[in-house]
Amino acid sequence: MSALEAPGADSWQDGALLRQWESLWEQIWQRPAAVFARADHLLTALATALDWQPGDWILADGLLEPCWRQACRALWLRLWLVDVDPVTGLSPADAASWPDHPPRAWLRCHSFGQVADQPRTPSVAVSIEICSAVPIPVEGCGLADFQIVGCDGNQAIAAGSACVLLGRDTALMQTIRRLRHTLPATLSCAIGLSRLQQWPMLAQRRNKLAQCYLQTLRPKGWFHLPASWPKTWFRFIVNLSCPEDRQSLQQWLLRAGIGAGSPVWYAIPEQHRLPGLQQFCQCSLAIPLFASLDERQQKRIINRIHRWTKRSVGVQ
């Protein structure tokens, strides 16, 4: 019996609202969807349906977020982290190396709204896209066997700890849905449904802000602007040549009350073993990109960055 059918369901859980939220995901992605209360619940159901066993290897991008790392470890799945490009933060389509035993899956991250190429490694049985920053499909996204959208407070669709699994195989998705034992809370479903309905408008606004940065910022050799991005902008990241320059620009912006910081909100303990990831974390700076940012505020940010570039070469 599924959680939706269980007698005496928790009054904090609304099966009808959950189905409405799932239906919207299915309409947008054109494939079955299942919403879970937490990341570990989702991964447990997926691992059970795909017969993953303790000790199996899972390839994962170096920027994989903590909830998915912890869920893998709770299932005794071993993670083989793949290094990322030091400028974009994306991992290559081919892993440079992998374990002796073929990995059961590759968790690919569409980090910051960028679209990662689909893996070409033939030994990977299942490809899974982490689409938390790309909640609505864009070109090149949605080609994997499964898509996962995290909805915690750091994501594009913030809805508590809920997360969404999308898949192409209707029968398999029905099996996975039956493996749920706990439904997400009614409040999570209500907020998530509202945020998903609003996302196209918010994405359009973010895109307009990003285009203004691209057209107006003048790096003058001090930093690199994003070279190739999709229509979804979840972060705007400038990449500097060294950690000292990144720290200098960040402090210069913070002194003016402008929030700028690491593109990632979590610690990555393994970055010392992944040189590309280490350089990305040390040299990349995320500048404000939120839908409520108005033109006056953005112009102030741009002017402040230009003053930093002039100051850095001794021009007053």
C-alpha positions in Angstrom: 0.0 0.0 0.0 1.4 3.4 -0.9 1.6 6.3 1.4 -1.2 8.0 -0.5 -3.5 5.0 0.2 -2.5 4.4 3.8 -5.4 4.7 6.3 -5.1 7.4 9.0 -2.8 9.5 7.0 -1.1 12.4 8.8 -3.3 15.5 8.9 -0.2 17.5 7.8 -0.2 15.6 4.5 -2.6 16.3 1.7 -2.7 13.6 -1.0 -4.8 15.6 -3.4 -2.5 18.6 -3.2 0.5 16.3 -3.7 -1.1 14.8 -6.8 -1.7 18.3 -8.1 1.9 19.3 -7.7 3.1 16.0 -9.3 0.7 16.6 -12.2 2.3 20.0 -12.9 5.7 18.5 -12.9 4.5 15.8 -15.3 2.9 18.4 -17.6 6.1 20.5 -17.7 8.5 17.6 -18.2 6.2 15.3 -20.2 7.0 12.2 -18.1 5.9 10.6 -14.8 6.9 12.3 -11.6 7.1 11.3 -7.9 7.6 13.8 -5.1 9.3 12.6 -1.9 9.6 14.1 1.5 13.4 14.0 1.7 16.4 13.2 -0.5 17.2 10.0 1.4 13.7 8.7 0.8 14.0 9.4 -2.9 17.3 7.7 -3.3 16.3 4.7 -1.2 13.2 4.1 -3.4 15.3 4.5 -6.6 18.1 2.2 -5.3 15.5 -0.4 -4.4 13.7 -0.3 -7.7 17.1 -0.5 -9.6 18.5 -3.2 -7.3 21.5 -1.2 -6.2 23.4 -3.1 -3.5 25.6 -1.9 -0.6 29.2 -1.4 -2.0 28.1 -0.5 -5.5 29.9 2.4 -7.1 28.1 5.6 -8.1 29.9 8.2 -10.3 29.1 11.8 -9.2 30.1 15.3 -10.1 32.5 16.9 -7.7 29.8 19.6 -6.9 27.2 17.0 -5.8 25.3 18.5 -2.9 25.4 17.1 0.7 21.9 15.7 0.8 22.7 13.3 -2.1 26.1 12.4 -0.7 24.6 11.6 2.7 21.8 9.6 1.1 24.4 7.5 -0.9 26.4 6.9 2.2 23.4 5.9 4.2 22.7 3.2 1.6 26.4 2.1 1.7 26.9 3.2 -1.9 30.4 4.3 -2.7 30.9 7.6 -4.5 33.5 8.1 -7.1 33.7 11.9 -7.5 34.6 13.3 -11.0 36.6 16.5 -11.2 35.1 19.6 -12.7 36.2 22.3 -15.1 37.9 25.1 -13.1 36.0 27.9 -14.8 32.5 26.5 -15.4 32.2 23.9 -12.6 30.9 21.2 -14.9 32.4 17.8 -15.2 33.3 16.3 -18.5 31.1 13.9 -20.4 33.8 11.2 -20.1 35.2 10.3 -16.7 39.0 10.3 -16.7 39.0 7.3 -14.5 36.4 5.1 -12.7 36.4 2.1 -10.3 37.3 -1.4 -11.4 33.7 -2.4 -11.1 31.3 -0.6 -13.5 29.4 2.2 -11.7 25.7 1.7 -11.4 24.9 5.3 -12.2 26.3 8.8 -12.8 24.8 11.7 -10.9 25.3 14.6 -13.3 24.8 18.2 -11.9 23.4 21.0 -14.0 25.2 23.3 -11.7 24.0 27.0 -11.4 21.7 26.6 -14.4 24.3 25.4 -16.8 23.5 22.2 -18.8 26.0 19.4 -18.4 26.6 17.1 -21.4 25.2 13.6 -21.2 27.8 11.0 -20.2 29.4 9.0 -22.9 31.0 6.4 -20.6 29.6 3.1 -21.8 30.0 1.3 -18.5 27.5 3.5 -16.6 24.2 1.7 -16.5 21.9 4.7 -15.5 22.3 8.4 -16.1 20.7 10.8 -13.6 20.5 14.5 -14.0 20.4 16.8 -10.9 18.1 19.5 -12.2 17.6 21.5 -9.0 18.8 24.7 -10.8 16.9 23.9 -14.0 13.4 23.1 -12.8 11.9 23.6 -16.3 13.6 21.8 -19.3 15.9 23.8 -21.5 17.8 22.6 -24.6 20.1 19.7 -23.7 18.4 19.0 -20.4 16.1 16.0 -19.7 17.9 13.5 -21.9 19.0 11.2 -19.1 17.1 8.2 -17.7 16.1 10.1 -14.6 15.9 13.7 -13.5 16.0 14.8 -9.8 14.9 18.2 -8.6 15.8 19.2 -5.0 13.5 21.7 -3.4 15.3 22.8 -0.2 15.8 26.4 0.6 18.9 26.8 -1.5 17.2 25.7 -4.8 15.2 27.4 -7.6 12.0 25.8 -6.3 12.2 26.1 -2.5 9.7 23.7 -0.8 11.1 22.5 2.5 13.1 19.3 2.2 10.9 17.9 -0.6 12.4 16.6 -3.9 11.1 15.3 -7.2 12.0 12.3 -9.3 11.2 12.2 -13.0 11.6 9.2 -15.2 10.7 7.9 -18.7 9.6 4.4 -17.8 6.0 4.6 -16.6 5.9 1.1 -15.0 9.2 1.7 -13.2 8.0 5.0 -11.9 4.8 3.4 -10.6 6.9 0.9 -8.7 9.1 3.7 -7.3 6.0 5.7 -6.2 4.7 2.6 -4.3 7.9 2.5 -2.4 7.2 5.8 -0.7 6.3 5.4 3.0 6.1 9.1 3.9 4.5 12.0 2.0 5.9 15.5 1.9 4.0 17.9 4.2 1.1 19.9 2.9 2.9 23.2 3.4 5.8 21.9 1.2 3.4 20.9 -1.5 1.6 24.2 -1.4 4.7 26.3 -1.5 6.3 24.1 -4.1 3.3 24.3 -6.4 3.2 28.1 -6.1 6.9 28.4 -6.8 6.8 26.1 -9.8 3.9 28.1 -11.3 5.9 31.4 -10.7 9.2 30.0 -12.0 8.8 31.0 -15.8 8.3 34.6 -14.8 11.2 34.5 -12.3 13.5 32.8 -14.9 12.7 35.5 -17.4 13.6 38.2 -15.0 16.9 36.5 -14.0 17.7 36.1 -17.7 17.2 39.8 -18.3 19.5 40.7 -15.3 22.2 38.2 -16.6 22.1 39.7 -20.1 22.6 43.2 -18.6 25.7 41.9 -16.7 27.1 40.3 -19.9 26.6 43.4 -22.0 27.7 46.0 -19.4 30.5 44.5 -17.3 34.0 45.2 -18.5 36.5 42.7 -17.1 39.6 44.3 -18.5 41.5 41.1 -17.9 40.7 40.8 -14.2 38.0 38.2 -14.4 36.1 36.0 -16.9 32.4 36.3 -17.7 30.4 33.2 -18.3 31.1 32.1 -21.9 28.1 29.9 -22.7 25.0 29.6 -20.7 21.4 28.3 -21.3 18.3 30.4 -20.8 18.1 29.4 -17.1 20.2 31.6 -14.9 20.4 30.5 -11.2 23.8 32.0 -10.4 25.9 34.7 -12.1 29.5 33.7 -11.6 32.7 35.6 -12.5 35.9 33.6 -12.5 39.1 35.4 -11.3 42.7 34.5 -12.1 43.7 33.7 -8.5 42.2 33.3 -5.0 43.7 36.7 -3.9 41.8 38.6 -6.6 38.6 36.8 -5.8 39.0 37.7 -2.1 39.8 41.3 -3.0 36.7 41.7 -5.2 34.5 40.0 -2.7 35.6 42.3 0.1 35.4 45.4 -2.1 31.7 44.5 -2.8 30.9 43.6 0.8 32.3 46.9 2.1 29.6 48.5 0.0 26.9 46.2 1.4 26.7 44.1 -1.8 26.4 40.4 -1.1 28.9 38.3 -3.0 30.3 34.9 -2.1 31.0 31.3 -3.1 28.9 29.9 -5.8 28.2 26.9 -3.5 26.6 27.2 -0.1 28.1 24.0 1.3 31.6 22.7 2.2 33.3 20.3 -0.2 35.8 18.3 1.9 37.2 16.4 -1.1 38.1 19.4 -3.2 41.8 19.0 -2.3 41.8 15.8 -4.3 40.1 17.4 -7.3 42.3 20.2 -8.6 39.7 21.6 -11.0 37.1 21.7 -8.3 39.6 23.3 -5.9 40.4 26.1 -8.4 36.7 26.7 -9.2 35.9 27.1 -5.5 38.8 29.4 -4.8 38.6 31.6 -7.8 34.8 31.9 -8.6 32.6 34.6 -7.2 28.8 34.7 -7.4 27.4 38.2 -7.7 23.7 39.2 -7.0 21.2 37.6 -9.3 17.7 37.5 -7.8 14.4 38.4 -9.4 13.7 41.4 -7.1 17.0 43.1 -8.0 16.0 46.4 -9.7 17.9 48.3 -12.4 19.3 50.9 -9.9 20.7 48.2 -7.6 22.2 46.3 -10.5 23.8 49.5 -11.9 25.4 50.1 -8.5 26.9 46.6 -8.5 28.3 47.1 -12.0 29.8 50.5 -11.1 31.3 49.1 -8.0 33.0 46.2 -9.9 34.3 48.7 -12.5 35.8 50.9 -9.7 37.5 47.7 -8.4 39.1 47.0 -11.8 40.4 50.6 -12.0 41.6 50.6 -8.4 43.4 47.3 -9.0 45.6 48.9 -11.8 46.2 52.0 -9.7 43.7 54.3 -11.5 41.8 56.6 -9.1 
